[in-house]
Structure formats: C-alpha cells, structure tokens
Amino acid sequence: MSPLDDLAFFQQLARAGSLTATARELGLSLSAVSKRLKQLEARLGVVLAARTTRRLTLTAEGERYLSRGALILDELNELENDLGDTASQALGGRLRVNATFGFGRRHVAPLLSAFCRAHPGIDSWLELTNFPLNLSDHGFDVGIRIGEPPDSRLVARRLLANRRVLCASPAYIAAMPALEVPADLTEHRCLVIRENDSDFPLWRFERCDAPGSGQSVKVSGRLASNDGEVITRLALDGHGVMLRSWWDVNEHLASGALLPLLPGWQGVRADFYAVFEHRRHLPRRISAFIDYLQQGMAGRIPPLP
C-alpha cells in the first residue's frame, strides 16, 4: 500500500470511530482491518490509536496524522481536478459540515441540499449537534458557528448578521408587570434554555443609543427547556418572555404573534460564521459551498432592523 492509501484508510478509520465499523464499511474482516492498522503503525514507528472492537481513541500522533493527512488528500484531489480540462472541472469530493440543530435543520440543510443538487459529484455529510464540534478532531471541512472563533488556526467568514431579541406574545404583554429596563426582568416569567446546570441563565443587553454599554441580568422562570423551538412555542402560547435569535423569531415578529420588548435596549450580537481550517490551498468545493451559503442565507432571513 502507498502512503496515500494509508492516509485514506486512516481517515476512514477515524471517521468510523471503531475497527468494527471500518470493517463493515470496507467489506473486510475485523482481523484484516486490525492487521492493516498495525502495519501502518509499524511503518510510521508510532501508535496512532488505542482501540477495542467497539471504540477507537486517537493518540496525539494519530490526531496529527489525521489532520495533516486530510490536508494532503484535499490538496491532491484539488490538483487532480485542476489538471483536467474545462469540461471535467465539476466540483466533487467529500464535504463534511457541522452545525447546531435548529439553525442546521432550518437553513443549512436546505442550502446544502440545493448545492449538492447543482454539484452531484459532491459527497456530503451534515452532522447536527447541540454544541459545535472541533473541526480537526472530527474531520469536518466547515463548521457553522455563532461568533468568530477564538482559535487562530480557523478562518471565519460571516454568513448572517444576527442578534438576540427580547419578545413575548400579546396575551402575556397585556397582563405582564412593568418592564422598562433589563433589571425588571427579575419580576417576569422568563422562558429559559437550559444547556448546562446553571441555576440562573444570564441574559445580556446593550443600549440602542450606546453600543457596547452592556448590562446583564440573571433570570429565572417556571418553564425551561434545552430546545429553542420548545421555548418559542411556550412564548407563543403566552407563558412568558424569551430572548431568542432574530433568525429564529423574525417571522413571528412580522406576523404580530410575538412583540419586541424594551425598545431602548437590544440583545447582544450573535452573528453566524462559516469557519474552516487555514490551509495553503482551500479546495474549491469548500470555498464554493461557503460562497453559496453567503448568497443563499441573504434570501432566507430578513436583515436586522
């Protein structure tokens, strides 16, 4: 086997997550997959993974071989595409994308579907998770994130301007306590998303006439969920106040089913970015997909007011 064959084998092994799953995907016996991994490690002189039949855990050397190897294979595929004539320049290859559940279902998935229909040579995989996953650790080409990444190894391109919006239904507003400043929220039934064990979710605001002048409020309420769509449903049913992203509630605000609150204040920015690892030569399928996301997202969500 050539080094490139070994790279491709290890990429598949890491993505499958176990020797058993890899054997099933390749149509090989478990012993054959195990033997090949041992031969690869012997050739490199390092242990790439601790393994059982059910689970594979990469060592530091395995992580490096995986991440650097993915870049090498991408550049090779891109080189081969570039060497072809114009008629064979159709986009192709693997495209793995990670996004959060709500935004991924409603907006990333439809755009990925249309992109793959236009480019049938693309082999795509969209993984939706509650929290963003590390790109290199999980073999993703593109991640959809809120906010620019702190990791300097990642490049970020903004897809959508977004911020949190405080709102409630007309029925709740008609009977609610006074709400003039963010601190008044302590007297309100707040609908909170519980994504960890925090007793008091922290809602952040800034004055509309003085961006950057922040104020945070610890809120609580009788009703909570770990799912944003559930929280929106509770707000529509008049159970309380919620702080949700513009992309998620703009249709309800336009219809009047929800009304914005605290007109002199606004929730903090929560822009969406497509992030990817910095590399010398970005494969065309990745840059084309991000371009497609930027153009398509503008037609799906109205701009911030």
C-alpha positions, 0 to 999 in steps of 0.5 A: 500500500502507498502512503496515500492509501494509508492516509485514506484508510486512516481517515476512514478509520477515524471517521468510523470511530471503531475497527468494527465499523471500518470493517463493515464499511470496507467489506473486510474482516475485523482481523484484516482491518486490525492487521492493516492498522498495525502495519501502518503503525509499524511503518510510521514507528508510532501508535496512532490509536488505542482501540477495542472492537467497539471504540477507537481513541486517537493518540496525539500522533494519530490526531496529527496524522489525521489532520495533516493527512486530510490536508494532503488528500484535499490538496491532491484531489484539488490538483487532480481536478485542476489538471483536467480540462474545462469540461471535467472541472465539476466540483466533487469530493467529500464535504463534511459540515457541522452545525447546531440543530435548529439553525442546521435543520432550518437553513443549512440543510436546505442550502446544502441540499440545493448545492449538492443538487447543482454539484452531484459529484459532491459527497456530503455529510451534515452532522447536527449537534447541540454544541459545535464540534472541533473541526480537526478532531472530527474531520469536518471541512466547515463548521457553522458557528455563532461568533468568530472563533477564538482559535487562530488556526480557523478562518471565519467568514460571516454568513448572517448578521444576527442578534438576540431579541427580547419578545413575548406574545400579546396575551402575556404583554397585556397582563405582564408587570412593568418592564422598562429596563433589563433589571425588571426582568427579575419580576417576569416569567422568563422562558429559559434554555437550559444547556448546562446546570446553571441555576440562573441563565444570564441574559445580556443587553446593550443600549440602542443609543450606546453600543457596547454599554452592556448590562446583564441580568440573571433570570429565572422562570417556571418553564425551561427547556434545552430546545429553542423551538420548545421555548418559542412555542411556550412564548407563543402560547403566552407563558412568558418572555424569551430572548431568542435569535432574530433568525429564529423569531423574525417571522413571528415578529412580522406576523404580530404573534410575538412583540419586541420588548424594551425598545431602548435596549437590544440583545447582544450580537450573535452573528453566524460564521462559516469557519474552516481550517487555514490551509495553503490551498482551500479546495474549491468545493469548500470555498464554493459551498461557503460562497453559496451559503453567503448568497443563499442565507441573504434570501432566507432571513430578513436583515436586522432592523 
